[in-house]
Amino acid sequence: MAQTNVNIRMDESTKKAFDAFCSEIGLSVSSVFNMFAKTVVREQRIPFEISTEVPNKKTITAIENVRKGIGLSKEFHSVSELMEDLNADD
């Protein structure tokens, strides 16, 4: 299959961080972009959620629940106390 070049513009700090990440996982930047493009083509969608909500609705709900004390576990004062509670028959 014939190869072609694609030029991508991004800020320098993002490029350096992305290069470092790719190196750490043992892939080239080119390989990662190819994986991304093939996934988009195969799935016909961006393979991650894109949202203008920061944080998203699920996170906002979780934050509100914590502030209201909803869904929190009880407090444990030792690991053995926690383990006793975990192993208790409810």
C-alpha positions in Angstrom: 0.0 0.0 0.0 1.4 3.4 -0.9 2.4 5.7 1.9 1.7 9.4 2.2 2.7 12.2 4.6 0.4 14.0 7.0 1.5 17.2 8.7 0.0 18.0 12.1 0.4 21.2 14.0 0.5 21.3 17.8 2.1 23.3 20.6 5.7 22.3 21.4 5.0 21.2 25.0 2.3 18.8 23.9 4.5 17.4 21.2 7.3 16.8 23.6 5.0 15.1 26.1 3.4 13.0 23.4 6.8 12.0 22.1 7.8 11.0 25.6 4.6 9.0 26.1 5.0 7.2 22.8 8.6 6.3 23.6 7.7 5.0 27.0 5.1 2.6 25.6 7.5 1.5 22.8 5.7 3.0 19.8 6.6 5.8 17.4 4.4 8.9 17.1 3.6 7.8 13.5 2.5 4.4 14.7 0.2 5.9 17.3 -1.4 8.3 14.8 -1.9 5.4 12.4 -3.6 3.3 15.1 -5.8 6.3 15.8 -6.7 6.8 12.1 -7.4 3.1 11.6 -9.7 3.0 14.6 -11.6 6.0 13.4 -12.1 4.5 10.0 -13.0 1.1 11.3 -15.5 2.3 14.0 -16.7 5.4 12.1 -16.3 7.5 15.2 -13.8 9.3 17.4 -12.7 6.5 19.7 -13.1 8.6 22.9 -15.7 10.9 24.4 -15.5 14.5 23.4 -17.4 16.9 25.6 -17.5 20.6 26.4 -18.5 19.6 30.0 -15.5 19.8 32.4 -16.1 17.9 34.5 -18.7 15.7 32.9 -22.1 15.0 34.3 -21.1 11.7 36.0 -18.2 13.5 37.8 -20.5 16.4 38.7 -23.0 14.0 40.2 -20.3 12.2 42.2 -18.9 15.5 43.5 -22.4 16.6 44.6 -23.0 13.2 46.3 -19.8 13.5 48.3 -20.7 17.0 49.4 -24.1 15.8 50.5 -22.6 12.7 52.2 -24.4 10.3 49.8 -22.8 6.9 49.1 -19.9 7.3 51.4 -18.5 4.3 53.3 -18.2 4.4 57.0 -14.9 5.4 58.6 -12.4 2.7 59.7 -9.6 3.3 62.2 -7.5 0.3 61.3 -6.9 -2.2 58.5 -8.2 -5.0 60.8 -11.4 -3.1 61.4 -11.8 -2.7 57.6 -11.1 -6.3 57.0 -13.6 -7.4 59.7 -16.3 -5.3 58.0 -15.4 -6.6 54.6 -15.6 -10.2 55.8 -18.8 -9.8 57.8 -22.0 -11.5 56.6 -24.6 -8.9 55.8 
